[in-house]
Amino acid sequence: MENHAIPIGFTQEDVNLNVGRLYSDLFTLRYIKYMAAAGTAAAAALLEVLARKDILYFFAKTSEMFETLQ
């Protein structure tokens, strides 16, 4: 559709598993909590202004899939 470039992805040269942590567990948990709240608000706002039917369908299907995760 929009002719976007297809990403190659990560290789073994891009990731170093032998380094220390960047953030504490508490920071990570708080970040997830606040980003989830912001994402929920953004998703609600998106549904009000969405014009493209294919994006609306994608959003609805991914939301259904997310709800079935356990």
C-alpha positions in Angstrom: 0.0 0.0 0.0 2.4 2.8 1.2 5.6 1.1 -0.1 7.3 1.2 3.3 10.7 -0.6 3.6 10.6 -4.0 5.1 13.0 -4.2 8.1 15.7 -6.8 8.1 15.5 -7.4 11.9 18.2 -8.0 14.6 21.2 -10.3 14.2 23.5 -11.8 16.8 25.9 -8.9 16.2 23.2 -6.4 17.4 22.6 -8.0 20.8 25.0 -8.5 23.7 23.5 -10.8 26.4 26.5 -10.4 28.7 25.9 -6.8 29.8 24.3 -5.6 33.1 20.8 -4.3 33.6 19.8 -0.8 32.5 16.8 -0.5 34.8 15.6 -1.9 38.1 12.5 -4.2 38.4 10.5 -1.4 40.1 11.2 1.0 37.3 10.2 -1.6 34.7 6.9 -2.4 36.5 5.9 1.2 36.9 6.8 1.9 33.3 4.5 -0.9 32.1 1.7 0.3 34.4 1.8 3.9 33.2 2.3 3.0 29.5 -0.7 0.5 29.7 -2.9 3.3 31.0 -1.7 5.8 28.4 -2.1 3.1 25.7 -5.7 2.5 26.8 -6.5 6.2 26.6 -4.8 6.6 23.2 -6.7 3.5 21.8 -10.0 5.0 22.9 -9.2 8.3 21.3 -8.1 6.5 18.1 -11.4 4.8 17.6 -13.2 8.1 17.6 -11.2 9.5 14.7 -10.1 6.5 12.7 -11.1 6.8 9.0 -9.4 3.8 7.3 -11.5 0.6 7.5 -8.4 -1.7 7.1 -6.8 -0.1 10.1 -10.0 -0.3 12.1 -10.3 -4.0 11.2 -6.7 -4.6 12.3 -7.2 -2.8 15.6 -10.4 -4.7 16.3 -8.8 -8.1 15.5 -5.6 -7.4 17.6 -7.8 -6.2 20.5 -9.8 -9.5 20.3 -6.5 -11.5 20.2 -5.2 -9.6 23.2 -8.3 -10.3 25.2 -7.9 -14.0 24.8 -4.4 -14.1 26.1 -4.0 -15.7 29.5 
